[in-house]
Amino acid sequence: MSETVMPLGGVRIIDFTQVMLGPCCTQMLGDFGADVIKIERPGAGDLSRSFYGERSEEAMNNAVFASLNRNKRSVTLDTKSEDGRKAALDLIRTADVVVDNFRAGVMNRLGFGYDALSRINPRIICASGTGFGPEGPYAHKGGQDVLAQAMTGVMEKTQDPSIPKSIYPTTLCDYSAGMHLVQGIMAALLMREKTGKGQKVGVSLYDSMIAMQMQEAAQWSKHREVLNWAAMPLTGVFDTTDGAIVIVGAFKANPLQDICTALEISDLSPEYPTLSDQRANKPFLQETFRAAIAQNTSAYWLERLEAVDLLCAPVRSLGEALDDPQTRINDMLCPVDHPVLGEVTLVGSPVHLSAAPLRVRHLPPRLGEHTEEVMQDLAARLRTEAAE
């Protein structure tokens, strides 16, 4: 039986990334079939390997690192030494894409900037994910998810003005920028098929969060009005007798009437017919909903809300979501048996290709696990090129 043809089969990625933005990008490229060679520091590796502050074999192959680094091969190189730098440059000569998520300018200082690499490999694509971009007043700052939330307006908005501003607990900035970096690399690979030349690809946490707020930004630019979807008057999270539910009162001709019908209360829509009326009286409406919903179970209210076709859902824990049959049906669970970590279930790919389903070709690698293998392959390639 022939091996599955993968979209990025034959594409070689030299991966200098660490933590999340870069690794979630290169993992997806690996899932699509690329040969991802992860360059790591001897004795330390990706910062995620010391997530718990330890350097034991078990700690350096923790679940956080594993979640971001399947379908990659790990090579340890001291790129500040002459031999390590030469080996890295030789690998780049054989590669299609170099990916990093260092601060702006670091790759240039290391001698791995686009101008230097394109001289030895004109087809190379250099893809960088930074905190704030390669130029400007914040280019020097270390990029981090929480900082991007704070500096782009994401953290400033809350569901209710009385709720203190807080850090969003999931790394949406890192993941968004990582996926934008995937898009940029794929576009650059397609363009290279037309031109024969590589190029620079750049994304930043800052830009990804500005882009995520495209609707809010347009509304502010045109009307100087803050658009806050979480603060809409008929939307909210409400406690039940055994949990909590969320209601999104929108996309209906008269959602307030439908909510009142589902909650078995008097129709409030004649008194508050417009969105402006509902906004002005949001505290009263929300408290009315809250008092009614607190009287029964989540299942009871979800059934009644869905009967009038209102958008609603239970508020669940991650564990509950992972145990949901829908998660398994969508192939979002990827169990692996790691030689150090043991059995661990990774999150699968959210992109489902019918002709190229996700396969784990390489388990999340131990530090330097593939150094000898990759270096032997590189030596063979260089000998072949020299003979030609």
Salt bridges, closest charged atoms under 4 A:
GLU3 OE2 - ARG359 NH2 3.57
ASP15 OD2 - LYS72 NZ 3.67
ASP31 OD2 - ARG70 NH2 2.91
ASP35 OD2 - ARG12 NH2 3.21
ASP35 OD2 - ARG73 NH2 2.83
GLU40 OE1 - ARG49 NE 2.81
ASP46 OD2 - LYS38 NZ 2.94
ASP90 OD2 - LYS86 NZ 2.89
ASP90 OD1 - ARG93 NH1 2.64
ASP96 OD1 - ARG192 NH2 2.80
ASP258 OD2 - LYS252 NZ 2.71
GLU264 OE2 - ARG304 NH1 3.68
ASP324 OD2 - ARG316 NH1 2.50
GLU369 OE2 - ARG366 NH2 3.52
GLU369 OE2 - HIS370 NE2 3.80
GLU373 OE2 - ARG73 NH1 2.57
ASP377 OD2 - ARG12 NH2 3.17
ASP377 OD2 - ARG381 NE 3.13
